[in-house]
């Protein structure tokens, strides 16, 4: 984050993070406890069943159907994701 900020990057967007770590990091930046650019957090990705590439299981939640997708999206919004 420090390198990005010192390079002139003022905003970054997460593309998914294990256990919503990007949400926690954004909060630390916003509180001034960590130096970094503005961060838009995605938290866990929401993917259709069998829609993940191998190795991405820790940054995503697989869902089956619209009801489950809405439930996961609501949990993510409650957790503080931006997108």
Secondary structure as UniProt FT lines:
FT   HELIX           2..6
FT   TURN            7..8
FT   STRAND          11..13
FT   HELIX           18..20
FT   HELIX           21..30
FT   TURN            31..32
FT   STRAND          38..40
FT   STRAND          45..48
FT   TURN            49..50
FT   TURN            54..55
FT   HELIX           57..59
FT   STRAND          60..63
FT   HELIX           66..79
//
